[in-house]
Amino acid sequence: MAKKTATDERTETLQVIDYGVEKPTAMDARSSEAKQGLERSFAVLDLIAARPCRVVDVMRDMNLPWATAHRTVKKLEKAQFLMLNPETSHYEIGPRMWHLGSAYLANNKMLKAAISYLARDRDIRGVDVQIVERIGSFSVVIHAEKRQLQEISKAQYGYHIPLHAGSKGLVLLAHETPEFVAAYCAEPLEPLTVLTITDPAVLRQRLDEVRKAGFAQTEGDVQSFTGSIAAPVFGSKGTAVGCVSFVYLKKVARDQALMDGLKEALLLMTHTLSIELGWHP
């Protein structure tokens, strides 16, 4: 048997090291591509849920190649997660998303408790009542009831606004983690009206006030002719799981006695719901 040289030994050592390293396989590459495609689809759904748009808008907003944007949108349309509005040529959320969303609402404990409460309490008047949750960077109305005669646009079920606008958004943001608040304040704060908070420092101060007061009240920062008051609903772990918001026409705020009554009714409702959800004061 030939005697091994130092070169032979080094070569064997290198071979052992090579064999111990996991090399990327074709399956790994396909798995990575599938993950990226899934994340891209989620991002497209988020984008179109916030603002119906065309394929070219998806391409520009997400900085995607045309072919990738077109392929993603078409796959989502085929699966009925998206649908094309023939009148506007814009893509909108499709019926399959409603199917998924309705399953979520059917098992939502806060929503069940709130609907039951509102069925018993018919004394709340002069407002649109909203049951609200945070979804991403938005406050989303998951249930709404009219308790007044005037029509208030964008107060119905399904509407969503940025967390820095409206009493419901401020309440939800005020009870988020410091890390979430910091990340949110680092992004541009879009103005909905001239009264919307757009300064991060002002927003942080306002959130401190909301936490101390236990509720938020705003006027004209979502729509120029409306105001609202909101308070958090807490779950069994002591964290806010959502909020209740009363939306009203601005003229209602001129009646201080009425506003005091609405505030009392709101805090009673949110306190009762929190207790039902297992919260211990």
FENFEN-V813570 format. One record per backbone hydrogen bond with DSSP energy under -0.5 kcal/mol. NH is the residue of the N-H (numbers start at 1). CO is the residue of the C=O. If there is no record, write none. Layout:
# FENFEN-V813570
nh co
NH CO
NH CO
This chain:
# FENFEN-V813570
nh co
9 5
10 6
11 7
12 8
13 9
14 10
15 11
16 12
17 13
18 14
19 15
20 16
21 17
21 18
23 21
29 25
30 26
31 27
32 28
33 29
34 30
35 31
36 32
37 33
38 34
39 35
40 36
41 37
42 38
43 39
44 40
45 41
46 42
47 43
48 44
49 45
50 46
51 47
53 91
58 54
59 55
60 56
61 57
62 58
63 59
64 59
69 65
70 66
71 67
72 68
73 69
74 70
75 71
76 72
77 73
78 74
79 75
80 77
81 76
82 76
83 92
85 83
85 90
86 84
88 85
89 85
90 85
91 53
92 83
94 81
96 80
97 80
97 94
98 94
99 95
100 96
101 97
102 98
103 99
104 100
105 101
106 102
107 103
107 104
108 105
109 107
112 108
113 109
114 110
115 111
116 112
117 113
118 114
119 115
120 116
120 117
121 117
122 120
125 123
126 147
128 247
129 127
129 145
130 245
131 143
132 130
132 243
133 140
135 133
135 138
138 135
139 161
140 133
140 138
141 159
142 131
142 140
143 131
145 129
147 127
147 145
152 150
153 151
155 152
158 141
159 156
161 139
163 137
165 162
169 165
170 166
171 167
172 168
173 169
174 170
175 171
176 173
181 177
182 178
183 179
184 180
185 181
186 182
187 184
190 188
195 220
196 193
197 164
200 198
203 199
204 200
205 201
206 202
207 203
208 204
209 205
210 206
211 207
212 208
213 209
214 210
215 210
216 230
218 228
220 226
222 223
226 223
227 248
228 218
229 246
230 216
231 244
233 242
235 239
236 277
238 235
241 233
242 233
243 132
244 231
245 130
246 229
247 128
247 245
248 227
250 225
252 249
253 250
254 251
255 252
256 254
259 255
260 256
261 257
262 258
263 259
264 260
265 261
266 262
267 263
268 264
269 265
270 266
271 267
272 268
273 269
274 270
275 271
276 272
277 273
278 275
279 274
281 279
